[in-house]
């Protein structure tokens, strides 16, 4: 079984890496959070000192980082993966970043005979913990086939979506759909609540019909219980929707609904809710309507 590097042990990366250890992979890990690193060490992982050190020890390096600049620094920066990678090393970036950045990184790595897949995930912390994430992969199909089992150890669904960058385009599409679903659900709950109809009963009545969705099933109970701990932070969804709009502007695709929800999320961030779960979009509508949704 291949020796695997894993850089980025945050809300998502920590459970993902633990699932790889459970699946029998030998992990070399790196993160700035020493407590999490010690937890992975106790679980059987080896600890590296920098990204180049990770790359020297493994055949494949997975990165799970907040945004494009972080991935660029870890892969191509000083003491980056590129400095320790050997010809034939594979980098799988599971972060959600701008598609053009993925393509630029892939081009630079290719000059060193290092392969690259962009493989962002969807599902949030709960699915990272239970190993049922959805993974959207861009890159060479043969390389995808070779590393399918590795990705499947962290996921319920692993789909090849095209060339490098296609994974992140797919993730942006996913994040648009999720954001608009949460906003629509928030509008509906606030409407019902203000009209004197219990939102919980509305949820029970409509969840099995056309309005039902995975987003509704995941987020409605959190809204009704007013549990807004992440999950998936508003700050991160702001990042994804910003990447979606920048990409859409570059190819001439207006996204008016996405732009509206992005502004709602920015308003929540100004109110101090940037680290709350994206289901806190409900609070944007509650503030407008002067009402509070709960069971």
C-alpha positions in Angstrom: 0.0 0.0 0.0 1.4 3.4 -1.0 2.8 5.8 1.6 0.7 8.9 1.7 1.5 12.5 2.8 -1.4 14.6 4.2 -1.0 18.4 4.7 -3.8 20.3 6.4 -5.4 18.7 9.4 -8.3 21.1 10.0 -12.0 20.5 10.4 -12.0 18.4 7.3 -8.4 17.2 7.0 -8.2 15.6 10.4 -11.1 13.2 10.0 -10.1 12.5 6.4 -6.6 11.6 7.5 -7.8 9.4 10.3 -10.0 7.5 7.9 -6.9 6.8 5.7 -5.1 5.4 8.7 -8.1 3.2 9.5 -8.0 2.0 5.9 -4.4 0.9 6.4 -2.5 3.6 4.7 0.9 4.8 6.2 0.6 8.5 6.7 3.1 11.3 6.9 1.3 14.4 8.2 1.9 18.2 8.6 -0.1 21.0 10.2 0.6 24.1 12.1 -1.7 22.9 15.0 0.6 20.9 17.2 -2.2 19.3 19.2 -3.8 17.9 16.1 -0.4 16.7 14.8 0.1 14.9 18.1 -3.3 13.3 17.8 -2.4 11.9 14.4 1.0 10.8 15.7 -0.8 8.8 18.4 -3.0 7.2 15.8 0.1 6.0 13.9 1.1 8.8 11.6 4.7 10.0 11.0 5.2 13.8 11.4 7.1 15.9 8.9 8.8 19.3 9.4 7.7 21.0 6.2 6.0 20.2 2.9 9.2 19.3 1.1 9.9 16.8 3.9 6.5 15.2 3.4 7.1 14.9 -0.3 10.6 13.3 0.2 9.0 10.4 2.2 6.0 9.5 0.1 4.7 8.7 -3.4 1.5 10.8 -3.2 0.8 14.0 -1.2 -2.7 15.1 -0.3 -3.3 18.8 0.5 -6.5 20.0 2.3 -6.0 23.8 2.8 -8.3 26.9 3.1 -7.8 28.6 -0.2 -5.7 29.2 -3.3 -2.8 31.2 -1.8 -2.3 28.5 0.9 -2.1 25.7 -1.7 0.3 27.8 -3.9 2.6 28.3 -0.9 2.5 24.7 0.3 3.0 23.2 -3.2 5.3 25.7 -4.9 6.7 28.0 -2.2 9.9 27.8 -0.1 10.3 24.3 1.3 7.2 23.4 -0.7 6.2 20.0 -2.0 7.9 20.7 -5.3 11.3 20.9 -3.6 11.0 17.4 -2.1 9.0 15.7 -4.9 10.7 13.1 -7.1 9.7 12.5 -10.7 6.6 10.4 -10.6 5.3 11.9 -7.3 1.6 12.7 -7.3 0.0 15.7 -5.7 -3.8 15.5 -5.0 -5.2 18.8 -3.9 -8.5 18.2 -2.0 -8.9 21.9 -1.1 -11.6 24.0 -2.8 -9.7 26.7 -4.8 -9.9 28.7 -8.0 -9.8 26.4 -11.1 -7.2 28.5 -12.8 -4.9 28.2 -9.9 -5.2 24.4 -10.0 -4.3 24.5 -13.7 -1.3 26.8 -13.0 0.0 24.5 -10.2 -0.4 21.5 -12.5 1.6 23.1 -15.3 4.4 24.0 -12.9 4.6 20.5 -11.4 4.5 18.9 -14.8 7.8 20.6 -15.6 9.3 18.5 -12.8 7.5 15.3 -13.9 5.1 15.6 -10.9 1.5 14.8 -11.6 -1.5 16.7 -10.2 -5.2 16.0 -9.5 -7.6 18.6 -8.2 -10.1 16.7 -6.0 -12.3 19.0 -3.9 -14.9 17.5 -1.6 -18.4 18.2 -0.5 -20.2 17.0 2.6 -18.8 19.0 5.5 -17.4 17.7 8.8 -20.1 15.0 9.4 -19.3 13.3 6.2 -15.6 13.8 6.6 -15.9 12.0 9.9 -17.9 9.0 8.6 -16.0 8.8 5.4 -18.9 9.5 3.0 -17.7 12.7 1.3 -18.4 13.4 -2.3 -15.1 13.9 -4.3 -15.0 15.7 -7.7 -11.8 15.0 -9.5 -10.1 16.8 -12.4 -7.0 15.4 -14.1 -5.6 12.5 -16.1 -8.2 9.6 -16.2 -5.5 6.9 -15.8 -4.1 8.7 -12.7 -7.7 9.0 -11.4 -8.1 5.3 -11.8 -4.8 4.6 -10.0 -5.8 6.6 -7.0 -9.5 5.9 -6.9 -9.2 3.5 -4.0 -7.2 6.0 -2.0 -9.9 8.7 -2.4 -12.7 6.2 -1.8 -11.2 5.5 1.6 -12.4 9.0 2.6 -15.6 9.1 0.5 -18.9 7.7 -0.5 -18.7 9.0 -4.0 -15.6 9.7 -6.2 -16.3 11.0 -9.7 -13.9 12.0 -12.5 -15.2 15.2 -14.0 -12.7 16.1 -16.7 -9.2 17.7 -17.1 -7.4 19.5 -14.3 -9.6 22.3 -13.0 -12.8 20.4 -13.7 -12.9 19.2 -10.1 -13.0 22.7 -8.8 -15.5 23.9 -11.4 -17.7 21.1 -10.2 -17.2 22.1 -6.6 -18.1 25.7 -7.4 -21.3 24.5 -9.0 -22.0 22.4 -5.9 -21.4 25.4 -3.6 -23.8 27.6 -5.7 -26.5 25.0 -5.3 -25.9 24.5 -1.6 -25.9 28.2 -0.9 -29.1 28.9 -2.8 -30.8 25.9 -1.2 -30.0 27.2 2.3 -31.1 30.7 1.4 -34.4 29.4 0.0 -35.0 27.3 3.1 -34.3 30.3 5.3 -36.8 32.4 3.4 -39.4 29.7 3.7 -38.9 29.2 7.4 -39.0 32.9 8.2 -42.2 33.3 6.1 -43.9 30.4 7.9 -42.8 31.6 11.3 -43.9 35.2 10.8 -47.3 33.9 9.5 -47.8 31.8 12.7 -47.1 28.4 11.1 -44.6 26.2 12.9 -41.5 25.8 10.7 -41.0 22.3 12.0 -44.4 21.3 10.7 -43.6 23.0 7.4 -40.4 20.9 7.2 -42.3 17.7 7.9 -44.9 18.5 5.3 -42.6 19.4 2.4 -39.5 17.3 2.9 -40.9 14.3 1.0 -42.1 16.4 -2.0 -40.3 18.2 -4.8 -38.9 20.8 -2.4 -37.1 18.2 -0.4 -33.3 17.9 -0.8 -30.1 16.6 0.9 -29.4 20.2 1.9 -32.8 20.5 3.6 -32.4 17.2 5.5 -29.0 18.3 6.8 -29.7 22.0 7.6 -33.4 22.2 8.6 -32.8 20.4 11.9 -29.8 22.6 12.8 -31.9 25.7 12.0 -34.8 24.5 14.1 -32.5 23.7 17.0 -30.5 26.9 16.5 -27.3 24.9 16.3 -25.0 27.1 14.2 -21.6 25.6 15.1 -19.7 24.6 12.0 -20.2 22.4 10.0 -19.1 24.5 7.1 -18.2 28.0 8.1 -19.7 31.0 6.4 -16.2 32.4 5.9 -15.4 29.3 3.7 -18.6 29.6 1.8 -17.8 33.2 1.1 -14.5 32.1 -0.3 -16.1 29.5 -2.6 -18.8 31.9 -3.9 -16.2 34.5 -4.5 -14.2 32.0 -6.5 -17.4 31.1 -8.4 -18.1 34.7 -9.3 -14.5 35.4 -10.3 -14.6 32.3 -12.5 -18.0 33.1 -14.0 -17.0 36.7 -14.8 -13.9 35.4 -16.6 -16.0 33.2 -18.9 -19.0 35.5 -19.3 -21.6 33.7 -17.1 -23.8 36.0 -14.9 -24.7 34.5 -11.6 -27.2 37.0 -10.1 -28.6 34.7 -7.4 -25.1 33.6 -6.3 -24.1 37.3 -6.0 -27.1 38.0 -3.8 -26.4 35.2 -1.4 -22.7 36.1 -1.2 -23.7 39.6 -0.1 -26.0 38.0 2.6 -23.0 36.0 3.9 -20.9 39.1 3.9 -23.5 40.9 6.0 -23.5 38.0 8.5 -19.7 38.2 8.7 -20.0 41.9 9.5 -22.3 40.8 12.3 -19.6 38.5 13.7 -21.0 35.2 12.3 -18.2 34.4 9.8 -17.2 31.3 11.8 -20.8 30.1 12.2 -22.2 27.3 10.0 -23.6 28.4 6.7 -27.1 27.5 8.0 -26.8 30.7 9.9 -28.1 32.4 6.7 -31.4 31.9 8.5 -30.3 34.8 10.9 -30.0 37.2 7.9 -33.7 36.7 7.1 -34.7 36.7 10.8 -33.1 40.1 11.2 -35.0 41.5 8.2 -38.3 40.1 9.5 -37.8 40.7 13.2 -38.6 37.1 14.1 -36.8 34.0 15.4 -37.3 30.5 14.0 -37.1 27.6 16.5 -39.0 24.4 17.4 
